[in-house]
Amino acid sequence: MNGATSTAISGRGLYKTHQRGDTRVQALNNVNIDVAAGDFIAICGPSGSGKSSLLNVLGLLDPPAAGEITLAGNAVALNDERELEKLRREHLGFIFQNFNLVPVLSAVENVELPLYPSPISARERRQRALEVLHAVGLAERVNNRPNQLSGGQQQRVAVARALVRKPLLVLADEPTANLDGTTTEDLIDLMVKLTDDLGTTFVVATHDPRVIKRARMVYTLSDGVLYS
């Protein structure tokens, strides 16, 4: 991406529809959104309101039916899959409610995965994974496999994996859905800390009031329409 900008990502006039049986659902209806670099944004709304659809569009995983996306001040070519894959790999990180860790790999090996293929050396790859695991408070657990970690620790590994490429933007889809109360608070504290200390930008789709309370900006989606 070219040059510095205070905007991580923006969307203009975003539309998205889904076919559910005989019914056509308007998941996104003329959505406009701006995400400042270093911000922590929550997108809330009931199930089926379009939260995941918006996250998938902003994450360049699913193209909108219409509209424009700008990433770090540069227009995204939404019909160029090779370019989209490059942008996802180099500038975006993803966190899911199901941790999606590889069970036979250790925490540090799971975090290294986004760095393949890469021109960096194995030593540098390991160092970067260790640094980000330390940042999320798992310095003592780097060699543990997922089944040796608690749910909260597994989610921290997932956060570390999303951060290891130092992305411009991290998108999280219901990251607290499978966590207990204490672990949820710990994860929210971590995301706020990463925003404050590292300038990480988070966009979180959630209906969790604890996440919404701590977000710096809250959007609500209802029937595909976004309200701030």
N, C-alpha and C positions, 0 to 999 in steps of 0.2 A: 504494500500500500504506500501511497506517496504522501510524505509530509505528516506533520503533527496536526491533530485536530482535537477539539474538546468534545466532539460527538463520536461515540463509539459506533452506533448504528441508528439509522432512521428508516422509517417506512412511510410511504405516501400512497393513499388510495388503494390499499390492499383489499383484495376480494379473494374468497376461497369458498367453494361449495363441495359438499360430499353427497353421494347418493346412498341413501339408506332404504333398501327395498324399493318401493315405488315413490318414496319421498325424497325430494331434493332439499338438503339443509344448507342454509347460508351460514357457514362457520365464521367467515370474516366479511364484514359489510362496510366498505369504505373506511378502513382502519388507518389512522395516522398516529405515528408514535416516534418520539425522539428519546434516545438513551444517551445521557452524557457519560463521558469516560470517567471511571471511578465511582459510578453511581450504584445503588442497590435498589432495584425496582421489583415490586411485587405486582403480578397480574392475577387478580382474584375473580371469582365467579363460580357458579355451581357447575357440577358435571354437565358436559355437553354444551357449555357456553362458548367454546372456541379457544380456550386457553392453550391446549396442546397444539391446536392448529396454528395459532399465532407463533408459538415457540418454534414449531417446525419450519414455518416460513422465515422467521428471523434467523434461524440456524441454517438456512440454505439447504435444508433437507427435503423440502416440499415446495415447489414453486407456486406462487399465487396465480390465480386465474387472471388477475390484472393488478397493476400497481408497480411501484418502484421501490428498490431498497438501495440505500447508500451505506457503505461500510467504511469507517474512518475517512469520510469525506469523498469516497470514490464510488461512482455508480456501479452496481453489480450487474453483470450480464447474466440475466436469469435463465437464458436459453443455452448457455455454454456449460455443459456438465463437467467438462475437464477443469474449467476455471472455478466452478463452484466447489469441486472436490479440493482444489488447491487452497481456496479461501477457508474452507472448513478445517483443513489440516493445519494451516499456518496461523489462523487468527481466532478460531472458535474452540471452546471447550464445552463438554456436555456432562450433566449429572442427571441420573434417572432415579426414580423411586426404588426400582430394583437395581441393586448395586452393579450387576453385570460384571462381576469379577471372575477371572478364570480360576477355578478351584484348585488346579494343580500347581499354580504359580504362587510365589511368595508375594507379600505386599510390594516390595521394591520391584519385583519382576512385572507385576500388574501395572505399576506406575510407569515403567519403562516402555510399555507397549506402544503408546502413541508416537514414540521416537523412532519407530521402525516404519519404513526404511528411512535412513537419515545418513548424511555424510559425516556426522559426528562419530567419534571413536567410542568403543564399548566403555572405556574408562569415564569419558565425559558423560555418556548416557547414564551410567550408574551414579555418578556424582550429582547430576541434576535431579534424578529420582530421589536420592537420599536427602537432598536439600529441601525438596518440597514436602517430603514426608516429615521432616523435622519441623517445617513451618506449620503443619497441621497437627503437631503434637504426637507423632507416632515414631519418634526416633528409636524407641526401645522395641518396636514391633515390626521392623522392616523385613525380618526373615520369617515371620509368621504367615501361614496360608489363611485364606478366608475363614475356614472352619475353626481356626484357632483365635478368631477375633470376634468381639461382640458386634451387634448390629451397628452401633454408633461408630465403632472403629472401622468396620467395613465401609461405611459411608464416608469416613474421613479418607480412606484409601481412594475411593471414587473421586472425592474432591481433589486429592493430590494428583490423580491421573488427569483430571480436567485441567490442572494448572501447569503441568510439567512442560508444556510448550510455551508457557508464558503468553497465553492468548489475550487478544484484545477484549474478548467478551466471553463470559461463561453463562450458559443457559441451563437452568435447572427445572425439571418437571416433577413437581410434587416431591421434593427431596426428603421431606419429613414424614411422608405417609406411612412408612413402615417402622418408625422409631417411637420409643416411649417418651414420656414427658421430659425427663431429665436429659436424655440424649438429644431430643429436639432442641432444647435450650442451648446445649453445648454446640450443636451444629450452627444454630443461628449466631451465637457468639463468634464462632469461627469465621463465618461469612462476613460479619461486620468487621472483624479484626483484619481479615484479608483485604477488605475494601479500604480500611483506614491505613494499614501498614504498607500494602503492596500496590494500592490503586487498582485492584481487580474490579472489573465491572460485572455485576450479577443481574440477570433478569430471571426471576423465579415465578413460575406458574404455581399457584397454591390456593387452597381455601383454608389454610391454617391461620387462625387469628394471631398466633404468636409470631409468625413470620411477617404478617401484614403490619403488626404493631411496630416492628423494628425496621421495616423498609423506609427508605428515604423518600420514595415516591410510590404511590399506589394507583394502579389502574384497575377498573372493573370492566369485565366483558359480560355483556348480556345480549343474547340472540345475535352474536356476531358484531355488535356495536361496542366500541371502546369508549369508556368514560374516564376522565381523570379527576 
